[in-house]
Amino acid sequence: MHLTIGSRGSDLALYQANLIKSYLANMGIEVDLKIIKTVGDKIDNLSFDKIEGKGFFTKELEDALLNHEIDLAVHSLKDLSTTMPDGLKVGAYCNPEDPSELLLVNPEKYDTTQKLFLKTGSVIGTSSVRRQAQIAYNRPDLKIEPLRGNVPTRVRKLQEGRYDAILIALAGVDRLKLDTGKLIRIVLDRVEFIPAPGQGILTIEIRDNDPEVEKVVSSLNENAAETTAVLERGLLARFQGGCQLPLAVTSQRRDNGFYLKAFLGLRDGDKWGKPTQFCGYGENIPELLDRAYRELSGPAAKSPVKKKVLITRTEEEGASFFRADGEVLDPVFYPVFEIAESYDEVEATAIMSNISSLDWLIFTSKNSVRIFREILRKFGVKLSTNTKIAVVGQKTGDLLRAIGWEVTFVPRQEDSTGLLKGLPPVLGNGNISLLLPQGIEAPVQLENGLRAKGYRVTRFNIYQTRPASAARLPQINSSEIDFFIFTSPLAVEYFRNLGHSISEKSWVAVIGNPTAKSLADHFRWPDFIPQKADIGAIVRKIREKL
């Protein structure tokens, strides 16, 4: 059997086509590649919403299929129109990669305190209206400039200084194993910054009257990828849209059903207006899509009553988790304690003078990362490249990576117990020095446990937790709170010390098992503990309960 694959000529398209070619060759099939230039390749000076019609990267390939010039065409699913030309169909959905968006940032414009990690007024490049709408929603101060070209070209334009940052699909960069040099790479949470429907999935398009080709190609189909495509692209099809529609969709398999989140950008003249959004769960895909389409298409007949969510964080720390749910959730930011830098100068001087001989740093909170970094700056000291870093959880690790520090170890169980269980096999035996920057109130179990295993542990108290003044906190009636989120054992303790109670009807979530124990000691056992120290996971759970 001999087959001809049609492909665009970009590096990514050829990689994908050659991948499918290798699969077919392993089946004993002789395969040729034919490069076909599409309108999307020919017009590279306009953004997609300025080009007439649909199928910018597929029409010429589809014409070649219908004319029997090729036997199959390989596409990124997100480039494929939801309406197939007569005589063609999808033969396989395959090779799904991480669908997340990748933000590449010029280091001079990097700011860990800002949403999307960019300094105020930075220039970000993208020609995707879906990305533009979400950027405008999350960071209206950023200047969005059009960006066209294949993946290496777009990265090169950023490296040449034409932009401060660009947004591209992580899957494309990973497939090409592209070297991004000194650019800062940030993989965005796909629930917070939503990708294109079906992003990261490859599709093989064939003629619908070619049973021999269909039999071969169908063997490459992956059921999970097909289900994702049917769900996410099914919503896009409801709007009869293509890649020029500012619709972002992501989904996850949950228990016996599916979690779906979508964002639809809306124009207000030359600017982006307030988007419509959907977040929901369902076991029946058509019913879930119908609900999503109704909510995204127009305002509900009656505005839902907002549910109050109390979180023991400041608005600066917690607002991003609720930004997408302003229509249904009313967050109450209730930071029951304050963090104050506090350390012994003599001890700090001794530690900083010997920092180059340190084997490992262990961080158990993002506060310890921020304050320790400031101490290094004050003393004019830099960490040795030989010093390895362990962290209590992914979020702390993300902060370290964001500031350019490499993380060696993150435990599966994201708490001190997880560190104590998982770190020794990584450390091994020997005369190993560990520095543990901590809050003064932090428990001693971790350091004592590591010392008991023979390691040289130095605890470095660098900050103090102080109860917040009741006068500086919002006035609340705890019986009116629908959902509580406690982020640490001290948050529970200080909340109780303020004289508050928790209603039996309220739903309570906590970060970590120590916080769960504190809640049980002072109130009751929580309703939910995420597997990882992730407030986003708690907010997603709350959405499911609405």
N, C-alpha and C positions, 0 to 999 in steps of 0.2 A: 504494500500500500504506500502511496506517495501523496503527501499533503503539502500545501503551500500556506504559510502563515502570513497574514498581512499585519504590518506594524507601522507606527509612526517612526521617525528617525531619531528621536531624542534618546539620550543615554538611558533614561529610565524606561521608556517604551521598549527599547531594544533589550534591556536586561529582562524585562517581563516576558517578552516574546521568546527570547532564548531559553528562559526558564521552562516555559511550556514546551518548547522544542526538545529540551533535554528529557522531559517526562515522556514525550511521545517516542523519542529515539530509544529510550529504555524499554519501550513496548515493541521494538523492532520495526518502527515505522520510519520511512525515509521522509525527511522534512526539509523544505526550503523556506527562506524568509524573503518577503518582498516589502520594501519600504515604500510607503505611500504618504505623501505630504497632504495635510488637512488644512482647512481654512484657518483653524486656530494656530497652526504653525506659520502660515503665510502672513497673517495680520498680527504683528507683535507690538504695535504702537497704540492699541486701543484696549480698554478694559472690557471684560466679557459683556457687561450690560450695555455696551455701545455697539456690539456686533449683532446684526440681524439674525433671527432664527435660533435654532437649537442645534446640538450635535456638532459643536465647533471642532472637536477632535475625533469625530467618528464618521461623519457623512461620507467622505471619500472612501473610507474603508468599507462601509456598508455597500456603497455602489459597486466596489470591486467584488464583494461577495455575491451580490445579485447578478453580476456579469460573469461569474465563474472564473474571475481572474485569480482569486484566492479561495481557499477552502475554509478558513477560519480566521477570525480577527481577535487579537488580544487587547483588552482595554482595562484601564483602571475603572472600576464600577462607577465612581463618582463622575466620570466623563460621559457615561452612557445615558442617552435619553430614556425617560421612563416609558415612552411610546415607541415601540419597535416598528421599523418599516415592514410592510407586508412582505412575507416570504422569509423573514429572519426571526431568530429567537436566541435566547441565551442557552448555550449547551452545558455550561458549568460555571459555578462560583467556587473560587479556590484561593489558596494561599493567603488567608487573612493575616494582616500584620496589625500591630498596635495602631488604632485609628486616631490617636491623640495628635494635637497640633504641636509643632515645635517652634518656639520663639528663639531666634538667634539675635543676640544683642552685642553691639559694640561696647567693650568694657567701660569706655568713658561715659556712657549713657546709662549705666546699670545702677539701679537704686532698689535695694532690698525692702525699703519701707513702703514702696508704692505698689499698687495693683499693676500687674503685668511687668513689674520690676523695671520700669523705665522712668527716667527723670522727667519732670514736668516739661511739656512742650516738645518732646522728642518726635522725630520723624520716623514713622513706621511704614514699611512698604508692603502692599498687597493689592491685587486687582480683583480679589474675590469679594463680591458684595456681601456674602455671608460673614466673612471675617470683618469687613468694614463696619457692618452693623453692630457686631459684638464689641469691637474696639470702641466705637462711639458710645456705646452703652456703658462700658466699664471704665473708659478713660476718655471723656470728652475733650480733655486738654491736648491730647495727642494729635499731631498732624499726619493725616493719611495720604500717602502718595502712591500712584499706580506703579505696579511692578509686574512686568511680563518676562517671559523667557523660560527655558527649562530650568530644572533644579540647580545644576552647577552654575548657570548664568546668574540666577537670582542671588545665590550665595556670593558669587564674585562681585556683584554690584554692591552688596553690603560691605564686603571687605575693602572695596575701593572708596568707601566713605560716602556713597550717594544717599544712604539711609543710616539711621541710628539703630534700626532693628527691622527684621522682616519676620513674617509668619508663613510657614510652609508645613506640609504634611510630614510627620515623623517617618511614616512608612517609606516615602521616597528617599529620604536621606539614608535611612538604614539599609534599604535595598542596594543603594549605590555605594554603601560604605564610604560616604563622602567625608573628607577631612575638612572640618570647619575651622581649623587653625586655632587662633586665639579668641575667637568669638565665644561668648557665653551661651551655652545651650540650656534651655529650660523647657522641659516637657510639661505642657499645661494639663491640668486635671480636666478630662474630657466631659465631666459633669458641670464644671464651672465655665470652661470655654469650649463650646460644643463644636465638634467637627462636621464635615459634610456627611450626608446620609450614605452609609456604605463605604466610608473612607477606609482604605487599606486592603480592600478586597479586589482580587482580579476576576475578570469575567472573560469567557470565551464565547464569542458570537459566531453562530453558524446559520446555514440555510435550514428552513424547517421541513424541507423535502429531501433531505440527504441522510437516510438512515444509517449508512455505513460510518459516516463522519460522526453522527450523533452517538452511535454506540461507543466509539473510541473516546470521544471527548467526555461523555457522561461519566466515564470511570474516574475522571479527575475531580468530579464534583464533591464538595465537602458540605455535609448537611448543616453544620452549625453556621457556616458562611452563608449558605442559601437562606436559612431562617432569618439571619440578621439582615440580609438584602431585602427579603420580602417585607420585613417589618419597617425598616428605616426608609427604604425606597418606596414602600407602599404609601407612606405619608406624603412623600414628595409627589407621587403620582396623583394623590387626591387634589393637589394644587395644579396639576398639569405643568409642572415646572421642570427646569433643567438647572445647569450649574449657574445660570444668571439669576436664579431666585434666591433671595437672602434667607434661606431656610437651613438651619443647623439641627441635626438630629443625632442622638446617641441612645443606645439601648444596652440592657444587660439581662441575662437570664437570671431570674430570681425564683427559687423554689419551683413551683409548677407553672409559673407564668413569666411575664416580662415586665421590666421597668423601662419606661420610655420617657425621655426628656427632649423637648424641642424648643427652638427659639426662632421666631419669624420677625425679621427686621421690617420696619415700616418707614417709608419716606414721608417727610414733612417738608415739601418744597425741595430745596437743594440740600436739606439736612436730614439726618436720621431722627425720626420721632420715637415715641415710646413703643417698644416692641410688644408683641404678644407672645406668651410662653405657655408651655404645657409640661406637666410632670405627673405621671401616673403609672399605675400598675394594672395588669390584666392578664387573665389566662387565655383569653380568646383574642387572637391578633386582629381580625376585622373589627370587632367591637372596640378594642383599644384604639385602633386607627380612627374609627368614627368619632370617638370622644375627643381625641387629639385634634382632629380636623375642625370639629365644632368650636372648640375653645380657641383655636388659633385663628379661625376665620372671622371672628367678631366677638364683641363683648358678650358675656353671659347675660341672660335675661335678668338675673338678680345677682348683685355683687355678693360674694361669699363673706361670711362673718370671719374676720381675722382671728386666728388663734394666737394667744400670747405665749411667747417662748422666753423664759428667763435663762440667761447664760452668764456665768461668773467670769466674764471677760469685759474689757473695755470695748467701746464701739469701734475704736481703731483696730483692735485685734480681731473682733468678731463680725463686723458688718459684712465682709465679703461672703461669708457663708450664707447670708440671707438675701443677698441682692437680687437673686432670681425669683424670690418668692414673696415680693412685697404685696401682692394682691391677696395672699392667703395667710401670711405669717406676720406677726407684730413682735419683733424681738425687743426684749427688755435687757439692756446691757447693765449688769450689776456686779462690777468688780469689787468684791468684798475685801480685797487686800491690795496693797501697793508694794512694788518691788523697789528697794533702795540699795544702791551699791554700798557695800560695807565690808572692809577687809583690813587686816593688820598690815601696816606698811613694812614693818621689819620682816614679817613672814613673806610678804609679796616680793621684797627685794631679794631675799634668799632664794625663792623659787625661780624668779626671773633670771638670776645670775647663773642658775644651773639648768635652764630650760633646754639647752642644746643636748644635754645628756639624757633627756627624758625619752623613754621607750613608747609609752602610750598615754593618750589623753582620753578620759571618759566623760562624756557630757550626758546628763540626765534631764536636761530641760533646755528650751531655747533661750531662756533668761541667762543661764550659765554661759551659753555660747556668746551672746551679745556682750555681757559684762566682761568675760575673760578676754574677748577681742579688744575691748577698750583698755583693759589693763596692759595688754601687750603693746598697744599704741603708746600709752603713757610712758612706759619704760623703754620704748624704742627697740623692742625685741621682736624677732621673727622666729617662728617655729622651724625646727630642723625638718628637712624633707624626709628624714628617717623616722620621725615621730609618727606613729599610727594613731588613728582616732576611732573610738567606738562610741556609739550613741544609743540612747534608750529606744528611739523610734524613728520612723521614716520622716516625720515632719521636722524633727531636729536635724536629721541628716540632710533634708532638703535645704534648710537654712545654711548649713555648713557648705554644701555644694554651691549654693548661690553666692557665697562670699569667696569661693575659689579654693576651699579646703577639701581634700580627698577623704572620704569616709571608708574605713576598712571593714567595719563590722556593725550590723544592725540585727538585734535578736528577733526571732520570730514572735516570741511573746514580748510585747513592747512595754516592759516595765523592769524594775530593778531585779526582780526574780529571774526574768528572762535573760538579763545581762549576766547574772551570777551563774546561770546554767549554761549559757551558750558561749561565753567569752573564754573560759579556761582552755577548751580544746583548741581555740585559735591562738591563745597566748603560748601554750605549751609549758614546759618546765623551764626552770632557770632563774637567774637573778634579774628579774624584769621589774622596771620601775613604772608605776602608774600614778598619774595625777588626776585627782577627782575634784574639779571646781564645783562647788555646791552652794546652796543656800544654807544659812546658819541652822534653820529648822529642819533640814533634810534628815531623814532617819539614818542610822548607822549600819543597817543590815548589809548593804552592798560592800562598804569598805571592810567591815569585819569579816564578811564571807570571803572576800578576796585575800585578805591577810591570812586567814586560816588555811588557804591553799598555797601559802608560801610566797606571795607576791609582795613587793615593797610598795605600799600604798600611801600616798600623801593626800590627805584631804585638805582642800583649800577653800575655806569659807569666804565667798566673795560678795554675797548679797544677803539682805535681810527682808523677810516678809512681815509687813505691818498691817494690822486691821485698818480698813478704810473708815473714815469718819462717816457716821450715819447721815450727817447733814449734807455730805457730798454725793450720796447715793440717791437714785430715784425713789420716790415714795411708791410703795407697792402694797397691794393686798394679796398675800400669797395664795389665798383661796381662789383668786381669779386667774391664776397662772395655769395654763393648760399643759405646758411642757417645761421641764427643768433640765438644764445641762450643767453639771458640776465638773470642773476641770482638774481638781486636785483635792486631796484630803483636807488641806487647810481651808479651801473654799467652803467645804461642807461645815467645818467647825466654826468658821467665822460667821457663816450664814445663820447657824443656830444661835451663836452668841448675840446676834442682833435681835433675837427674840422671835424669829420667824418659825413657821410650821410648814408642812407640806400636806396638802389635802389628799385624801385617799383617791379622789377621782383624777388627780394629776398623774401624768406619765413622766418618769424620771430616767435620765441617762447619765452615765458618768464616763470619764476617761480613766481607764486602768483599774486593776483589782484593788490597789490600796485605797483609791477613792471610793470604790464600792463598799469596802469594809468600813470606812469612815461614815458613809451614808447609813449603813446598817446599824452602826453604833449610836448614831444620833437620831435617825428617823426610821428608815426601813431599807430593805434590799432594793436595788434599782431594777427598773424594767428592761434596761438594755445596757450592755457593755460592748462596744465595738471591739473586734479582734485586734485592731491597731489603734494607736492614739490619734484618732482622726475625727475632728468635729464635723467635717463634711459627711462622714458616714452616719453620724447621729442625725444631722439635718435631713439626709436622704431617708432615713428611717421614719422621721417625723412626717415627711411628705407622704409616705406610704400609708400612714395612719389617718390622713385627712379624709 
